[in-house]
Amino acid sequence: MALSIKKGPQMRALRCVIYGPEGIGKSTLASMFPDAVFIDYEHGTDTMDVARFDTPKDYTLTLDLLNSIAQEDCCKTVVIDTADRLEQLITAHVCSKHQIRSIEDAGYGKGYTYMAEAWLEVLKALDKIVESGKNIVLVAHAQMRKFEQPDEMGAYDRWELKLSKKSAPLIKEWSDMLLFCNYKTNVITDEKTKSRKAIGGKRVMYATHSPVYDAKNRFGLPDSMEMDFEEIAHIFKDPEALKAEVIKELRASFKEANIAEDDVMAYLEAKGQCDGVSLEEVSLKTLKFMRDNAEKIIKKINQEDK
C-alpha cells in the first residue's frame, strides 16, 4: 500500500467558539465571519441585518437541519446562537428519551452523560459541515464558577462556558479557536482619598488560556485583542491570497518612501532576517514581520545610506 504524505498547512473550514457575558456583542462579532448564516435559538439577532435559517424547535429537527446544511452550498459560515440554548433542547430530548422529569432524575450523573452523548451527535453533524467547507461558530454565554486546583491550597473564581459539566470539555476540545470576550476594566486609586474606582470598560477578546478563563487557538494569536473581527480575519484567508495582499502593502510602502525593493532585501539579508531573495520567495511569516516593521526598516536603511 502506497503512503500519501502531505506537508505544510492544510486549508480547511474552522470550528470556532465565542463566549462571554450577556450583551457584550458576541452575535455581532459572529455576524462578521465570512458569509455567515445564523441558527438563532434565542432570537437575539431579530434587530440585526443578518441571514438566518428557520429555527429548529427540537433536537431532532436540529440534527436534520445540520445534515441538510452539510449537503448544500448555502453559505461559508454557520453560526449557532447560542450553544447553551441548544443544550436546553438537548436536555428536553434526553428527558423524553429516558422518560425522566429532569436530568438529575437519571441518578449518579447518568443524565449528564446522556447529554454529552447527544452533544457528540451534534458535533459529528457539525464536522460534516466543516468537511463541506463551511466554518462553524458556536456562540455561548459565560458563567463564573468556583475552581479548586487539586495540588494547590484554596480556590478562586474563573469564567467558563455556561454548559453542563460533561459537555463543556467536549466543546472546548472540539474547537480550533475558543475566544473569551469580556470588558477590560482599569482600576485607579485616588491619591487623596486612597479610594479605588473602575474606569474604562473596553471590549477585548482573549485567545490563550488563563487561570481565570478558558481560551485557546491554533493560529499563534496574541493573548488578548480588541473585540474586532479584523483581528482574526487573516485566519480565514487562503495563504497565497494573504501573501499577495501583504506583498502589495509592502511595495506600496517602499514606493511611498522612494526606496528600492532590492535595497530592503539586501538590508534584511545582511541582518539575517530574510529567507529569500525576492518578496515572492519570502515566507509569509517573514512578510508579516516586514509589514509590521516597515517604517523602522525604511528608517534604518535611510540612516545607513547617509
N, C-alpha and C positions, 0 to 999 in steps of 0.2 A: 504494500500500500504506500503510495507516494504522499509525503507530508507537504502540506502547504503552509509556508511561514510568511507572515506579514510583518513588516517593520513600520515604525513610526506611528503617529497619532491616527486613529480611525474615526472619521467623522460619523456621527450618528445623532439622532434626536436625544434630548436631555430630560432627566427626571428631577424636577425642582420642587422644593417645599419652602413656602414663605409663611412665617408665623410671627405673631406679635400681639400686643394688646389691642382691644377694640378701637376702631376709629382712627388708626394711625395711617391708613392708606394702603393696606395690603392688596385690596382688589384693584385699586388704581395702578399700583405697580405691576400687578399681573396683567392688566389690560395692555401694557406697553410691550409685552412679548410679541414676537412675530405672528401676525395674522391670528390673533387669539379669539377663540370662541368659548363662552362660559357654559358650564353646567351649574346654574346658580340655585342651590338649595335654599339659601337664605333670602333670596330676592334683594340682596344688598346692592345689586347693580341696576336696580329699576330706574334710578335717576341718572345713570351713566349711558353714554353713547357707545355701547358695545354689542357684539353679536352673541346670541345665546341659542343653545339647543332647548327644546321643550324639557322642562324639569321632570325627571322621573319621580314617581310617587313612592316607590318602594325599592328594596334591594334587588329583586329580580329584574325589574324594569331598568335599573341602573346597569346591571351586567349586560342586558340586551342592548342598551344604548352604546355602551363602551365597545362591545363586539362589532356593532354596526359602524361606529366611527373608524375602527381599525381597517375596515374594508372599503371606506370611501375617501376620495380625495377632496376633503371639505375644508381643511384649514391647515395651519402649520403648528398651532399650539392649542391644547385643550386645557382649560382652567376649571378645576373643581373647587367650588366656593360654597361651603367650607368642608374640610375633612371631618371636623367634629359634628357638623350637621349630618353628613353622610353616615357617621358612626351611629347616630340615633336610628337611622333606617336599618343598619346592621343589627343593632340591639333588638329592634322590633322583630326582625326576621328570625334571629336566634331564639327569642322567647316563643314565637309562634311555632317554629320548627320543633322545639323541645317541650312545648306545652307547659311553659312556666310563666309566672306573672312578672318576674323580674330576673335580671342576671344573677342576683345573689341567691335566688331560689335553687339554682343548679347545684349549689353546695361545693365546698372545698376548692373554690376558684375555677370550677369547670366552665362556668358561664363566660369568663374572660378568655379561656382557652378556645371556646366555641367562637367568640368574637374575633380572635386572632386568626382562626381558620377561615372565617368569612372574609376578613381583610386580605388574606393571601389570595383568595379568588379574585378580589378586586385588583390587587397588584398584578396578578397574572394577566388580567384583561388590559390593564394599563401598559404592561410591557409589550403586548401585541400592537398597541397604538404607537409606542416608541419604535418598534420594529418597522412600522409602516411609514416612518419618517416624521412623525409629529411629536413635538415636545409636550411634556405633561407638567402642569403646575398645580400643586396642591396648596391651597390657602387654608390656614388654620389659625385658631386663636391660641394665645399663650396663657398659662396659669403658673402661679408661683407655688412651689412645693418645698417642704422641709426635706433637706438632703443630709444624710449621715454617711461619712466616709467610714468604711469598715476598719481601716487602720489608723484613724485619727480620733482625737477627742472632740466632742461637741458636734453641733450640727449647724447648718446655715440654709438660707433660702436660695432657691435658684429657679429660673424660668425654664419651663418645659412645654412641650406640646400638650394641648388640652384634649388628650385622648386617653383611653384606658391603659392600664399599666403594662399589659402584654402586647398591645397594638402599637403604642408609640415607638418602641425599639424597632419594630418591623419597618415602619415608615422611615425612620432615620437611616437604617442600614440600606434601604432600597434607593434612597435619593442620591443623586450625584452632587447636589448642592442644597444645603439646608441653611436658609438665611433667617436670622432672628432680627426683627425690626423693633426699634424702641426709641424713646426720646432720650437724647443725651443732655443731661441737666448738670450745670455747673453750680457748685455751692461756694458762696463767698462769705467772708467774715467781716463784719463791720468793725473797724479798728477802734471806734469809740465805745460802742456798746458791747462788743465781742459777740453779738448775736449772729447767727448764721441764717442765710436765706438762699433759696434756689433761684437761679435765673436761667434763661435760655429756653431749652426745650427743643433743640434741633433734632430733626428726624434722621436717624442713622440705621444702617443695616450691618450686622456682624456676620462674618463668613468663616470664622475659625473658632474652635472650641474654647470655652472659658469655664471656670468653676461656677459661674453664676448663670450660664445659659448654654444650651446646645446649639452648635453651628458647625458646619463643615463645608468644604468644597474640594474639587479635584482639579482646579484650574490655576492655582497659585494666586488667588485673590488676596488682597490685604486683609488684615484683621477687621477693620471697620471702613465703611464707605458712606458717602451721602446716600440717602434713600432715593436713588435715581437710576432708572434702567440703563442710562448711558454708562454707568459704572461697570456693568456686566454685559453690555451689548456685543462686545468683541467675541464673547464666547460662542455666540450663535452665528458667526460669520465663517465662511469657508476660509481655511488658512491661506490659500493662494490669493483669494479676493482681498483678504485683510492685508496681505503682504503688499499687493499692488497699491492699496489705499495708503499705506504708510510710506511707501517709496514716493508716491505723488506728493505727499505732505512734505517729505524731506527735500525733494527737488525744488519745491516752491520756496522753502526756507533758504536754500542755497542761492537761488536766483535773486531773492529779495535782498540777501546780504552781499550779492555780487561776488560770490566765492565759487571756485570751480569744484565740481564733484570729485575730480581726481585728487585735489589737494586735501579734501576731507578724508578720502580713503587712505591716502598716504600717511596723514597725521595719525589716524586711528591704528593703522598697521604698525607704525613706529612705536605706539604706546601699547601694543599688544592687545588692543581692544577690538580687533576686526578679524572676522573669519572668512573673508572673501575679498576679491579684488574689484568687484563691482557691486552695486546695490542689489542687483538681481541674484547674485551668488551668496549674499549675506543671509544668515539665518533670521527668522522672524524675531527671535529674542534680541539679537543684536540691533536689528532695525528699530525695535521699540526703545532700546537704550539710546540709540542715536536721536530718535524723535524727542524723547523726554529730556535729552541733554543738548539739543541742537544749539540753543543760544550760547551755552557755555563752550561748546566745541568751536563754534564760529569765532567767539571772542578770543579764545586761546590761539587759534590759527592766525588771526589778525595781529595779535600781540607778537607772535614769533616772526611774522613777516616784517614787522617793523624793526 
